[in-house]
C-alpha cells in the first residue's frame, strides 16, 4: 500500500474497546482510524460521510444492529463500498452466514487478538491496491464470503482456529492457476500470515477436516463426489482441500453465469 494508510471506521458500542483499538492502531504505520461510532444509525451516517476503506462492524449495537447496517448498505450501496469486517461474540453459524450473505468480507469471533485483527484488515485491504494490467478482475478477497459460507456448511464452527486456517488455505489454492504444494506453499503462507508455525497450521486444519468427516453431512458428500480417482478411502488433507476448492470454483462460475442472464 506504499505510504497510504488504510482508513478504518470503528463501529463498536463498547467504549473501552474503542479506546483499545484506537490506541493500538495509532501505533501502526499502515492503519488510520478515520472515525468511531457506537450505534448503527450513526455508523451508516459516518460510512457515507467518511467513505472508509474498511469498517470494523460490531453486530450488537443500539438503534440499529450490525445486520441492519449490512442490509441498508446492500439495499443502497455506495459508489465506494467499504470492506466490511464483522466482529461479534455471536458465533452462531446462521448469523455468520447471514452477515456474509449481506456483503461482509470477513467474520471474526470476539474476543480476538489485536495482532490477528490487524493482519485480517491488511489481508482484506490487498483488494484496495491499484489494479495492474494483468490483475484478475475478481481478486482473492472476493472469494472469501463464498469460501466462508462453504466451510460453515460443512459443520465447522467459526470460532475454531481451523476454520480461519481453512478459509485462508482455500483462498490461496483458488488464487493459483496451477496446482500448488499444500505444505510448502499453502500452509507456509498461512503460518507466515499468522505468525505461527507450519506444524500448528497443519494440525489445526487436520483436526478440522477430521471433524468434517465425523459430521459427514450432505455438503461433505457433494465435495467427495468430485473425487474422480475412484478411491473409496479418505483422501489426504491436501486432496480434500483441493476438491473443496474445485467445488467453490464451480459455484462461483455458476453465479457468474447467472449474473449474465
C-alpha positions as CSV (number, residue, x, y, z in Angstrom):
1,X,0.0,0.0,0.0
2,X,3.1,2.3,0.0
3,X,2.7,5.3,2.3
4,X,-1.1,5.3,2.0
5,X,-2.8,4.3,5.3
6,X,-5.9,2.2,5.4
7,X,-8.8,4.3,6.7
8,X,-10.8,2.2,9.2
9,X,-14.1,3.2,10.8
10,X,-14.8,1.6,14.2
11,X,-18.5,0.8,14.7
12,X,-18.4,-0.7,18.3
13,X,-20.7,0.0,21.2
14,X,-18.1,-0.9,23.8
15,X,-16.3,2.4,24.6
16,X,-13.4,0.8,26.3
17,X,-12.8,-1.5,23.4
18,X,-12.9,1.5,21.0
19,X,-10.1,3.1,23.1
20,X,-8.1,0.0,23.0
21,X,-8.5,-0.3,19.2
22,X,-7.7,3.4,18.6
23,X,-4.6,3.3,20.8
24,X,-3.4,0.1,19.1
25,X,-3.9,1.3,15.5
26,X,-2.2,4.6,16.4
27,X,1.0,2.6,16.9
28,X,0.8,1.1,13.4
29,X,2.2,2.7,10.3
30,X,-0.5,1.3,7.9
31,X,-3.9,1.9,9.5
32,X,-5.6,5.2,10.5
33,X,-8.8,5.3,12.5
34,X,-11.0,7.8,10.5
35,X,-14.0,7.6,12.8
36,X,-15.5,6.0,15.8
37,X,-19.2,5.3,16.3
38,X,-21.2,3.5,19.0
39,X,-24.6,2.8,17.3
40,X,-25.9,1.6,14.0
41,X,-27.6,4.7,12.8
42,X,-24.5,6.9,13.3
43,X,-22.4,4.1,11.7
44,X,-24.4,4.4,8.5
45,X,-24.0,8.2,8.6
46,X,-20.3,8.1,9.1
47,X,-19.8,5.4,6.5
48,X,-21.5,7.8,3.9
49,X,-19.6,10.8,5.2
50,X,-16.1,9.4,5.8
51,X,-16.0,6.8,3.0
52,X,-13.7,4.5,4.9
53,X,-11.7,1.7,3.3
54,X,-12.7,-0.8,6.0
55,X,-15.4,-0.8,8.6
56,X,-15.0,-2.9,11.7
57,X,-18.6,-3.6,12.4
58,X,-20.0,-5.0,15.7
59,X,-23.3,-6.9,15.3
60,X,-24.8,-5.9,18.7
61,X,-25.3,-2.1,18.7
62,X,-28.1,0.2,19.8
63,X,-30.6,1.9,17.5
64,X,-29.6,-0.3,14.6
65,X,-27.7,-3.6,14.8
66,X,-24.9,-4.7,12.5
67,X,-27.2,-6.9,10.4
68,X,-29.5,-3.9,9.8
69,X,-26.5,-1.8,8.8
70,X,-25.4,-4.6,6.3
71,X,-28.9,-4.8,4.9
72,X,-29.1,-1.0,4.4
73,X,-25.7,-1.0,2.6
74,X,-26.8,-3.8,0.4
75,X,-30.1,-2.1,-0.5
76,X,-28.5,1.3,-1.0
77,X,-24.9,0.6,-2.0
78,X,-22.3,3.5,-2.0
79,X,-20.3,4.4,-5.0
80,X,-17.3,3.5,-3.0
81,X,-18.4,0.5,-0.9
82,X,-16.2,-0.2,2.1
83,X,-14.8,-3.6,3.0
84,X,-16.9,-4.8,6.0
85,X,-15.2,-6.8,8.7
86,X,-17.8,-8.1,11.1
87,X,-16.7,-8.8,14.7
88,X,-19.0,-10.3,17.2
89,X,-19.3,-12.5,20.3
90,X,-22.1,-14.3,18.5
91,X,-20.7,-17.4,16.8
92,X,-23.9,-18.9,15.6
93,X,-23.5,-20.3,12.0
94,X,-26.9,-18.8,11.0
95,X,-25.8,-15.3,12.0
96,X,-22.4,-15.7,10.4
97,X,-23.8,-16.9,7.2
98,X,-26.3,-14.1,7.1
99,X,-23.6,-11.5,7.6
100,X,-21.5,-12.9,4.8
101,X,-24.6,-13.2,2.5
102,X,-25.3,-9.4,3.1
103,X,-21.8,-8.5,2.0
104,X,-19.5,-8.9,5.0
105,X,-16.0,-9.5,3.8
106,X,-14.9,-11.4,6.9
107,X,-16.3,-12.5,10.2
108,X,-14.2,-12.6,13.5
109,X,-15.4,-14.0,16.8
110,X,-14.8,-11.9,19.9
111,X,-12.6,-11.9,21.8
112,X,-9.9,-11.6,19.2
113,X,-6.2,-10.9,19.4
114,X,-5.4,-7.4,18.2
115,X,-2.5,-8.6,16.0
116,X,-4.8,-11.1,14.3
117,X,-7.4,-8.3,13.6
118,X,-4.5,-6.2,12.2
119,X,-3.5,-8.9,9.8
120,X,-7.1,-9.6,8.7
121,X,-7.5,-5.9,7.8
122,X,-4.3,-5.9,5.9
123,X,-5.4,-9.0,4.1
124,X,-8.7,-7.5,3.1
125,X,-7.1,-4.3,2.1
126,X,-5.0,-6.0,-0.5
127,X,-8.1,-5.5,-2.7
128,X,-7.6,-1.7,-2.4
129,X,-4.3,-1.8,-4.3
130,X,-4.4,-0.2,-7.8
131,X,-5.1,-2.8,-10.4
132,X,-2.2,-3.8,-12.7
133,X,-3.0,-4.7,-16.4
134,X,-2.6,-8.4,-15.7
135,X,-4.5,-8.5,-12.5
136,X,-7.6,-10.7,-12.3
137,X,-10.9,-9.0,-12.4
138,X,-12.0,-10.9,-9.4
139,X,-9.5,-10.8,-6.5
140,X,-8.9,-13.4,-3.8
141,X,-10.8,-11.1,-1.4
142,X,-14.0,-11.5,-3.5
143,X,-13.9,-15.2,-2.8
144,X,-13.8,-15.0,1.0
145,X,-17.5,-14.8,1.7
146,X,-18.2,-17.7,-0.7
147,X,-15.4,-19.8,0.9
148,X,-16.5,-18.9,4.4
149,X,-20.1,-20.0,3.7
150,X,-19.0,-23.3,2.2
151,X,-16.7,-24.1,5.1
152,X,-19.6,-23.4,7.6
153,X,-21.9,-25.6,5.5
154,X,-19.6,-28.5,6.3
155,X,-20.3,-28.1,10.0
156,X,-17.2,-26.2,11.0
157,X,-17.8,-23.6,13.8
158,X,-16.4,-20.2,13.1
159,X,-14.7,-19.9,16.4
160,X,-12.3,-22.8,15.6
161,X,-8.8,-21.8,14.7
162,X,-9.0,-24.4,11.9
163,X,-11.9,-22.6,10.4
164,X,-9.8,-19.5,9.8
165,X,-6.9,-21.5,8.5
166,X,-9.2,-23.5,6.1
167,X,-10.6,-20.3,4.7
168,X,-7.1,-18.9,4.2
169,X,-5.9,-22.2,2.6
170,X,-8.8,-22.3,0.1
171,X,-8.3,-18.6,-0.7
172,X,-4.7,-19.4,-1.6
173,X,-5.5,-22.5,-3.6
174,X,-8.2,-20.7,-5.6
175,X,-5.8,-17.9,-6.3
176,X,-3.4,-20.2,-8.1
177,X,-3.7,-21.1,-11.8
178,X,-1.8,-24.3,-11.3
179,X,-1.6,-27.0,-8.5
180,X,0.5,-25.7,-5.6
181,X,2.3,-27.7,-2.8
182,X,0.0,-27.7,0.1
183,X,2.6,-27.8,2.9
184,X,5.4,-25.9,1.3
185,X,3.3,-23.1,-0.1
186,X,-0.2,-23.1,1.4
187,X,0.5,-24.0,5.0
188,X,3.7,-22.0,5.0
189,X,1.9,-18.9,3.7
190,X,-0.8,-19.2,6.4
191,X,1.9,-19.7,9.1
192,X,3.7,-16.5,7.9
193,X,0.4,-14.5,7.8
194,X,-0.5,-15.6,11.4
195,X,3.0,-15.6,12.9
196,X,2.8,-19.3,13.8
197,X,4.5,-22.5,12.7
198,X,3.7,-24.7,9.7
199,X,3.1,-27.6,12.1
200,X,0.4,-25.6,14.0
201,X,-1.4,-24.8,10.8
202,X,-1.3,-28.4,9.6
203,X,-2.5,-29.7,12.9
204,X,-5.4,-27.2,13.1
205,X,-6.6,-28.0,9.5
206,X,-6.2,-31.7,10.1
207,X,-8.4,-31.6,13.2
208,X,-11.0,-29.5,11.3
209,X,-11.1,-31.9,8.4
210,X,-11.4,-34.8,10.8
211,X,-14.4,-33.0,12.3
212,X,-15.9,-32.6,8.9
213,X,-15.6,-36.3,8.2
214,X,-17.3,-37.0,11.5
215,X,-20.2,-34.7,10.7
216,X,-20.5,-36.3,7.2
217,X,-23.4,-34.1,6.0
218,X,-24.8,-33.7,2.5
219,X,-22.4,-30.9,1.6
220,X,-19.5,-33.2,2.5
221,X,-20.9,-35.9,0.2
222,X,-21.2,-33.4,-2.6
223,X,-17.5,-32.5,-2.2
224,X,-16.4,-36.1,-2.3
225,X,-18.4,-36.7,-5.5
226,X,-15.9,-34.6,-7.3
227,X,-13.1,-37.1,-6.5
228,X,-12.6,-38.9,-9.8
229,X,-9.8,-41.1,-8.6
230,X,-12.4,-43.8,-7.8
231,X,-10.9,-44.4,-4.4
232,X,-13.3,-45.0,-1.6
233,X,-10.8,-44.4,1.1
234,X,-10.4,-41.0,2.9
235,X,-8.2,-38.7,0.7
236,X,-5.3,-36.7,2.1
237,X,-6.0,-33.4,3.7
238,X,-4.4,-31.7,0.7
239,X,-6.6,-33.6,-1.7
240,X,-9.7,-32.7,0.3
241,X,-8.8,-29.0,0.3
242,X,-8.3,-29.2,-3.5
243,X,-11.6,-30.9,-4.0
244,X,-13.4,-28.3,-1.8
245,X,-11.7,-25.5,-3.8
246,X,-12.9,-27.1,-7.0
247,X,-16.5,-27.2,-5.7
248,X,-16.3,-23.5,-4.7
249,X,-14.9,-22.6,-8.2
250,X,-17.8,-24.4,-9.8
251,X,-20.3,-22.5,-7.6
252,X,-18.5,-19.2,-8.5
253,X,-18.7,-20.0,-12.2
254,X,-22.5,-20.7,-11.9
255,X,-23.0,-17.5,-10.0
256,X,-21.2,-15.5,-12.7
257,X,-23.2,-17.2,-15.5
258,X,-26.5,-16.4,-13.7
259,X,-25.4,-12.8,-13.3
260,X,-25.1,-12.5,-17.1
261,X,-28.7,-13.6,-17.7
